[in-house]
Each structure stands twice: as C-alpha cells, then as structure tokens.
C-alpha cells in the first residue's frame, strides 16, 4: 500500500479547515503539521486534525519529512510563502487566486519551476461531475460549434466576515466578488468554451462593507469567437449556481436545484442527465498527492492560474475605465 504524502497547512482560516476535512477523507494525504501566526488558531487546528503545531513557518520548511504545503494564506502573501516553500523543495497546493497581480503570479509560477516543485492551484468546481459530463460531450463534438454561455454564482456573505477582513479590501482582493467566487465559474467557462481574450465588466457595491464590489457582471469574448455572460454576487438571499452552455448542435443547462439537462438540435424537450455527486476537493488533493509522487502534473498550474487572474484584472480595469479590455493588455504589463 502506498504511504500517504506528508503535508503541512499554513494560513489557518475557514478554507484551511475545508481542505483539512477533505484530507481526512482520502488515504493519499496526511496533514502532519500546521502554522499560522495566531497561537490559539494553530493549536486548535492541530488538536482538531491530529497534527503538530509548528512554532514558525521556518520550522515546517526545515522538516525534511514534509513533502508539500497546503497554502491558504491571504492573497497578498501567496508569492513569498510559496517562494519559501519552493526553495525548501516542497510542492505547493495554493488556494486560488494565485496572486493579486500578474507580476507576483508569474513570479510564483517561475520560482516553483526553477526549484523543480509542482504548483497546483485550487479550482475545484471544474471537477464537478455535471461539468465533466459537458466537457466530454464537447470534446466528442456533440455540441458542434460553441456559440454562447451564461453562468451565475451567488452567495449570501452578509455577516460572514468581520468588517475589516481582507476579503473586503481591494488591496487583498481586487475585483471583490469577481475574484473571490466569480473566478470559479470563469474557470469552468474557460474549460468548456475556451480561453477568454477580452472582457467588459460592470460592478456594484450594494450590501457588504469595505471598498470592493459585491455584485459583478462580466461579458467575455472567447478565443473561438463565442460570447459568455458571467454574474457573481455576494449579497443575494441564498446560495445559487447556474451554468448554461449553448452549441449549434446541442445545449446543456445546469442549476443548483434542478441539476443538469441536455437538449439536442431539433428536439423541444430537454433530457435530465443523472450525474453522481463527486468529492471535488478530495479529487484535487489526490491529484496533488500524485504530483508529489511524480505520477501527475497539475490540471490547474501556475500558467493557467495566471491567465485566469489576468481575465479578472481585465474586468477590474474595464469597470474602472468603462471600456472593453483585452487580456493581452494585462499580461503585457507583467
């Protein structure tokens, strides 16, 4: 039986617990240590997940038995924490977004390549079984020419974080909801429809504190000429997800409550597609474990994550300057 890979968790917050819960559901990975600056938080995490609380990040980096880092630190320190891990020869699973600007994103990608370690960026929603089903159908040619898509990802985040939290600040989360959760469905759209080349965006701040938008709308032009519309909201009454993919020969319709439906050209009634719910976070952690073992490469690596960030930053500039912005314009400034 293959031994589980040994990893440490840094940056203890609510998402680190989500990932740690997933790590407990797979035999491929074991969290053996943790660190965050708050002694109370790291001790509580260590007790809950049966690992050792480190006194410093350096203590983790100097431990040769630790093979990888699960990094859920605030976005603005992703580069320095990943750089230090790479220099210590430790592979990194980094929660999205990879960075808050393209310069740091590229630097994060390149430092991992220079030290020969894998960088895997957490975009778990692309792994949901209904999106994998659509992806397979598109690859088989069943959709024909892809022409349009629309997606919505909405949540209620009122009162979920303290008013001064970094997620409410443009310095740490440029684009607000656009980057925080909109990036997940942007990733799905690009997986299914192809890379985005141009963005036109509008945003609003209606409910949440801070200086960031809690509602965003992006019109996306894909490399193949198709157009997508993506909306994201942090101020809705409840959680809701929707994704519709339109092709010349077939279309697929997904939403959180009704599941997946499929309609082919010439038919007037869609078919319900049964998709078994899968554990997407375990799947991405299992992939990371296989990367550490040398048996796989990340589906979402630093280069892909940099492109995704560039699309969001093009949206941020579009809203500010009230114009359509090419993704290449953002990349050229790195």
C-alpha positions in Angstrom: 0.0 0.0 0.0 1.3 3.5 -0.9 2.1 5.7 2.0 0.2 9.0 2.2 2.1 12.1 1.3 3.0 14.3 4.3 1.9 17.9 4.1 1.7 20.9 6.3 -1.1 23.5 6.3 -0.3 27.2 6.6 -2.6 30.2 7.0 -5.3 28.8 9.2 -8.8 30.0 8.4 -12.2 28.6 7.4 -10.9 27.3 4.0 -7.9 25.5 5.5 -10.4 23.5 7.6 -12.4 22.6 4.5 -9.2 21.3 2.9 -8.2 19.5 6.1 -11.6 17.9 6.3 -11.1 16.7 2.7 -7.6 15.4 3.5 -9.2 13.2 6.2 -11.4 11.7 3.6 -8.6 10.4 1.5 -5.8 7.9 2.3 -3.5 9.7 -0.2 -2.6 12.6 2.1 -1.8 13.2 5.8 -1.6 16.7 7.4 1.3 16.4 9.8 1.9 20.0 10.8 0.4 23.5 10.7 1.3 27.1 11.2 -0.3 30.4 11.5 0.7 33.5 13.4 -2.1 33.1 15.9 -1.0 30.5 18.6 -4.6 29.8 19.5 -5.7 29.1 15.9 -2.8 26.8 15.2 -3.2 24.9 18.4 -7.0 24.5 17.8 -6.3 23.3 14.2 -3.6 20.9 15.4 -6.0 19.4 18.0 -8.9 19.0 15.6 -6.8 17.4 12.8 -4.2 15.5 14.8 -1.1 17.3 13.6 1.8 19.1 15.2 1.5 22.9 15.6 4.8 24.5 14.4 6.3 27.4 16.2 7.2 29.1 12.9 6.9 28.6 9.2 10.7 28.0 9.1 10.3 25.0 11.4 8.0 23.4 8.7 10.3 24.3 5.9 13.3 22.7 7.7 11.4 19.5 8.3 12.6 17.1 5.5 9.8 14.7 6.2 7.2 17.2 5.0 6.8 16.9 1.2 4.2 19.6 0.4 2.5 22.7 1.7 -1.3 23.5 1.6 -1.2 27.2 1.4 -4.3 29.2 2.4 -2.6 32.4 3.5 -4.1 35.8 2.4 -3.7 36.5 -1.3 -1.1 39.2 -0.9 1.5 36.9 0.7 1.0 34.0 -1.7 4.2 34.7 -3.5 6.5 34.9 -0.5 5.1 31.9 1.2 5.2 29.8 -2.0 8.7 31.1 -2.8 10.0 29.9 0.6 8.3 26.5 0.2 9.8 26.0 -3.3 13.3 27.0 -2.1 12.9 24.3 0.6 12.0 21.8 -2.1 8.3 21.4 -1.0 5.5 21.2 -3.5 2.6 23.7 -3.1 -1.1 23.4 -3.2 -2.2 27.1 -3.3 -5.8 28.3 -2.9 -6.9 30.5 -5.7 -6.3 33.2 -6.7 -2.6 32.6 -7.3 -1.9 36.3 -6.5 -3.4 39.8 -6.6 -1.3 41.0 -9.6 0.2 39.3 -12.7 3.8 40.2 -11.7 3.5 38.2 -8.5 1.6 35.5 -10.2 4.3 34.9 -12.8 7.0 35.1 -10.1 5.1 32.5 -8.1 4.9 30.2 -11.1 8.5 30.6 -12.2 10.0 30.1 -8.7 8.3 26.7 -8.5 9.6 25.8 -11.9 13.1 26.9 -11.0 13.2 24.7 -7.9 11.5 21.7 -9.7 8.4 21.6 -7.5 4.8 21.4 -8.5 2.4 24.3 -8.1 -1.3 23.2 -8.0 -3.9 26.0 -7.8 -7.3 25.2 -6.2 -10.1 25.5 -8.8 -12.3 22.6 -7.6 -15.6 23.5 -9.3 -14.3 22.4 -12.8 -14.2 18.9 -11.4 -18.0 18.7 -10.6 -19.5 15.7 -12.4 -22.0 17.7 -14.4 -19.3 20.0 -15.8 -17.1 16.9 -16.6 -20.1 15.4 -18.5 -20.4 18.6 -20.6 -16.7 18.7 -21.2 -16.7 15.1 -22.5 -19.7 15.9 -24.8 -18.0 19.0 -26.2 -14.7 17.0 -26.8 -16.7 14.4 -28.7 -18.1 17.1 -31.0 -21.7 16.6 -29.8 -22.2 20.4 -29.2 -21.0 21.4 -32.6 -19.8 25.0 -32.8 -19.9 26.6 -29.4 -21.6 30.0 -29.6 -22.6 31.2 -26.2 -22.7 30.6 -22.4 -24.1 32.1 -19.3 -23.2 31.5 -15.7 -24.2 32.8 -12.2 -22.5 32.1 -8.9 -24.2 33.7 -5.9 -23.9 33.5 -2.1 -25.0 35.4 1.0 -21.9 36.7 2.7 -23.6 39.3 5.0 -22.1 38.9 8.4 -19.8 36.0 7.4 -16.6 38.0 8.0 -15.7 40.8 10.3 -15.9 44.3 8.7 -12.1 44.8 8.4 -11.5 41.4 6.8 -9.0 41.3 4.0 -11.7 39.8 1.6 -13.5 43.2 1.8 -10.3 45.1 0.7 -9.3 45.9 -2.9 -5.7 45.7 -1.9 -6.0 42.0 -1.0 -9.0 41.0 -3.2 -9.0 43.2 -6.4 -12.4 43.0 -8.0 -14.1 41.7 -4.8 -16.7 39.1 -5.6 -15.4 38.9 -9.2 -12.2 37.4 -8.0 -13.4 35.7 -4.8 -16.1 33.4 -6.3 -16.6 34.6 -9.9 -13.2 33.2 -10.7 -14.5 29.7 -10.1 -17.1 29.9 -12.8 -14.8 31.8 -15.0 -12.5 28.7 -14.8 -15.4 26.5 -15.7 -16.4 28.7 -18.7 -12.8 28.7 -20.0 -12.5 24.9 -19.5 -15.7 24.4 -21.6 -15.7 27.4 -24.0 -12.0 28.0 -24.4 -9.7 30.9 -23.3 -11.1 34.4 -22.8 -9.4 37.2 -24.8 -11.5 40.2 -23.9 -13.6 41.4 -21.0 -16.3 44.0 -20.5 -17.4 44.4 -16.9 -19.8 46.3 -14.6 -19.8 46.0 -10.8 -21.7 47.4 -7.8 -21.3 47.6 -4.0 -24.7 47.3 -2.5 -24.6 45.5 0.8 -21.2 44.5 2.1 -18.6 46.7 3.9 -15.2 47.7 2.6 -14.2 49.1 -0.8 -15.0 46.1 -3.0 -17.9 45.2 -5.2 -20.4 42.6 -4.0 -22.1 42.3 -7.4 -20.3 41.8 -10.7 -21.2 41.2 -14.3 -18.7 40.2 -17.0 -19.2 39.8 -20.7 -16.5 37.5 -22.0 -15.2 37.1 -25.6 -13.6 33.7 -26.1 -10.8 32.9 -28.4 -13.2 30.9 -30.7 -15.5 34.0 -31.0 -18.2 32.7 -28.6 -19.6 35.1 -26.0 -20.3 34.4 -22.4 -22.0 36.3 -19.6 -20.9 35.7 -16.0 -22.5 37.2 -13.0 -21.3 36.8 -9.4 -22.9 38.1 -6.2 -22.0 38.1 -2.5 -25.2 39.8 -1.4 -28.0 37.6 -2.5 -30.6 36.0 -0.2 -29.2 32.5 -0.6 -26.7 30.3 -2.4 -27.3 29.7 -6.1 -25.3 28.3 -9.1 -26.3 28.2 -12.8 -24.4 27.4 -16.0 -25.8 27.1 -19.5 -23.7 26.1 -22.5 -25.1 26.7 -26.0 -23.8 25.0 -29.1 -25.0 24.8 -32.7 -26.0 21.2 -32.3 -26.7 20.9 -28.5 -27.1 22.8 -25.3 -26.7 22.0 -21.6 -28.4 23.6 -18.7 -27.3 23.3 -15.1 -28.5 24.8 -11.9 -28.1 24.0 -8.2 -31.6 22.9 -7.6 -32.6 21.2 -10.9 -29.3 19.6 -11.8 -28.2 19.0 -15.4 -30.4 18.9 -18.6 -29.4 18.4 -22.2 -31.1 19.4 -25.4 -30.1 18.4 -28.9 -30.9 20.2 -32.1 -34.5 19.6 -33.4 -35.9 18.5 -30.0 -38.3 20.5 -28.0 -37.8 18.8 -24.6 -34.6 18.5 -22.7 -33.4 15.3 -21.1 -32.5 15.1 -17.4 -28.9 13.9 -17.0 -28.1 12.0 -13.8 -24.7 12.9 -12.5 -23.5 11.4 -9.3 -22.2 14.0 -6.9 -18.4 13.7 -6.5 -15.9 14.9 -3.9 -14.2 17.6 -5.9 -11.8 18.8 -3.2 -10.6 15.2 -2.4 -10.0 14.8 -6.2 -7.8 17.9 -6.4 -5.9 16.8 -3.2 -5.5 13.3 -4.6 -4.1 14.9 -7.8 -1.7 17.0 -5.7 -0.5 13.8 -3.9 0.2 12.1 -7.3 2.1 15.2 -8.4 4.3 14.9 -5.3 4.9 11.3 -6.1 5.9 12.2 -9.6 3.0 10.5 -11.3 0.9 13.5 -12.5 1.0 17.2 -13.3 -1.5 19.8 -12.0 -4.6 20.3 -14.1 -4.6 23.9 -12.9 -0.9 25.1 -12.8 0.6 28.5 -12.3 0.4 29.4 -16.0 -3.3 28.6 -16.2 -3.9 30.5 -12.9 -2.0 33.5 -14.2 -4.2 33.6 -17.3 -7.4 33.3 -15.1 -6.2 36.2 -12.9 -5.5 38.3 -16.0 -9.1 37.9 -17.1 -10.3 39.1 -13.7 -7.9 42.0 -13.7 -9.1 42.9 -17.2 -12.6 43.0 -15.7 -11.4 45.3 -12.9 -9.9 47.7 -15.4 -12.9 47.5 -17.7 -15.1 48.6 -14.8 -12.8 51.4 -13.8 -12.3 52.8 -17.4 -15.7 51.9 -18.8 -14.3 50.0 -21.8 -13.6 46.6 -23.1 -10.2 45.3 -22.1 -8.1 42.7 -23.8 -6.5 40.1 -21.6 -3.2 40.5 -23.5 -3.1 44.1 -22.3 -2.9 43.0 -18.7 -0.4 40.3 -19.4 1.9 42.7 -21.3 2.3 44.8 -18.1 3.8 42.0 -16.0 
